[in-house]
Each structure stands twice: as structure tokens, then as C-alpha cells.
Amino acid sequence: MKGTRATTFLAARRIAFTLHQHAYDPAADHKGLQAAAALGVDPDRVFKTLLASVDGRPVCVAIPANRELSMKKVAAAFGGKTAEMMAPADAERMTGYVVGGISPFAQKRSLPKAIDRSALAHATIYLNGGGRGVQIALAPSDAVAGLDAVVADLIAEGRRLG
């Protein structure tokens, strides 16, 4: 596979990662859960990339594929009062990636980022590698450093998908 902006970004910064590809199902209800199943990985370790707006400012967050985002916690993580999900077309325009292939790395526009603190419980996590059906596995500490992300509690309590 040809490299993506995300893999080029990580390689240029000498951040260790492994590349994993899987068949992408555009009809899947939960793309992150589909990726976890296709790769044979615990969904707690596959993190989906979501774009939101906090007090009108765009932000990027990563949470486990089997969890739901708490908008209240997202707002708090970025020092805001309110948060809402970004429309898919806006997310694509903001990041330069297509929905289903949005990586938190090497986005077209540099956005503040946060990763759910549950990532730190794992030796490696999977994040979108910049294309549909492309995942990268790396140490959570490397993801946090490479993204200059804050680590925060971002998931809605007790809600699991799948």
C-alpha cells in the first residue's frame, strides 16, 4: 500500500507504528467496530476519530470504537461550555480526509486534540491511518505526543456499542 499523509507524518517524526489493512464495509453501522472485528482486535483498543465543535471551535477527539462520546466531557476537556458533533461534510473539509478514513494525524487544518484516558491502559491502540480500511497500531504515549493531545475522560458512562 502507498503511504498516507498520516503514515508519512508518523514516519517523518520517527514514531513507531504498524500498518493494518482490512476490508472496509461502507454499509456497517459502526465503522470502528467493523474494523475491530476485521482485525481481530478488542474494540476497546480501536479508537475512532470524531470531530466536534466546542463553543464554536473545531476539535478532534479519539475514543474507543465501542463507546459513545459525552459532549459535556468534550466541552470540559477543551475548557468550553458546550460541544456538538461536526457535520460529516465539515469534518471532511476540516481534515482533508473522507469520512470512514479520518485520521487524527496530519489533518489539513491543525485542530486541538484529545484522546480518551482509557487508551493508557493498553500497550498499543489502533487509530485510523488516513484511509478507509487502514489502521495504524502504536503506543498510546506515542499517539498523545504525536498529536500533542490532551488525555481526558471523554466517554459517556455505561454506554457501549455493539
N, C-alpha and C positions, 0 to 999 in steps of 0.2 A: 504494500500500500504506500502511496505517496504521502509524505508528511502533511500535517495540517498546520494552521497557524499556532494551535495550542502545542503540538509536539515540537515545532520549531522553537517556540518560546521556551519550553522546558529544557530542550537540548542546549540552547544558547546560554542558559543560566546554570548548566550542569546539574540540573535537578534530576535525580534518578527516577525513572518510571518504566513501566512495561505497557505495551500496547496490546489491546484485546479487541477483536472484532467479532461481531455476531450478526445474524440475520435480523434486520430491522423490520418490525411489523407496524406499518402506519395505522393499522386498524386497532392496535392494542389500546385499551383504556388507560393503562398506566405504563408509560414507556420505560420508566426506571425498573418497575417490577418485571417487565418483559426482558429487559437487559440482564437483570439478576438471574432469572430463570435460564436464559440462553447461555449465560456464562457459568452457571452452576455455583453462584456466589450468594451468600446470605444477603438479603435485601437491606439489612442494617448497615452493610459495608458499601452499598452502591448509593451514591449521593446524586440527587437530581439538582440541576441548576435552575433556579427560578429568579425572575426579575420582578421587582416591586417598586413602588414609589412611596417614600416616607416624607410626609409633609411636602409633597410635590417634587421631591428629588429622587432620581432613579438610583436603585441599589440592586445588588446581586447577592443572592444567598444560596447556600447548598445545604440540603437536609437529606436524611435517609429516604430512599425511594419508597419505603413502606409507611411513611409518616406524612402528616399534614402540617402545613405551616401555620403558626399562630401570628396573625397580623399584629396583635398587641405586643408580642415579644420582638417582632421585627422592628417595630417603631422604637421600642426601648433600646434595642441593640445599637441603633444609629442615633440615639438621643432625640427622637422625634415624638410627636403626639399621636399621629395616625399613619396607617400604612394600608395600601391596597395593591392588589396584583396588577401588573402591567399587561396591557393587551398584547396578544402574540405578535401582531404586526409591529408594534412599538419595540418589543423585545428584539425582534429580528433587525430592525433598523439601528437600534442602540448597540447591538453586539456584533453585527455583521455575520451572524450565523443563522441557520434556519432552525425553526422550532423542531425539537427532536434531536438536534445536533448542536445545541448551545453549550459551549464550554465556558467555564469561568475564567479560563486563561486566554490571553491575547484577544480580548474583545476590542472591537473597533473604537469604542469610547471607554476610557478608564472610569470605572464606577467603584464606589465604596463596596467592599465585600465582607460577608460574614459566613462562617461555617458553623454548623451546629456542633456543640461541645461533645456530643456522642462520638464524633469522629476520633477523638483522642483515645477512645477505648480499644481501638483496633491498630494492629501493626501496619496494615495498608487499607486504603479506601479506594473506591473507583469513582472517577469523575468523567464526565463526557469529554472526549478527546477532540472535539471540533467537527464532528460529522455524525450523521445518523448511523448507528451500529458501531460506533467507535468509542471505546472506553479506555482510560488510562488508569493504571494502578500505581499508587505512590504512597509514601508515608504521610500521615496526616500533618505532621510538623512541617514537611516539605511543601505541602499544599498551602498551609497557612502562610508560610514565609513567602512562597512564590506569588501568592495572591495579595500579600500584605493585608490579610483578612483579620477581622476580629473573630474571636471564638465566643459564642454566646448560646444560650438556650433559646432555640427558635421553633421548637415543635409544639404542636397543640397536645395537651395532656390526654393520654389514654386513647388517642385516635390512631388506628393502624389501618393501612390499606391492604387489600388482597387477602 
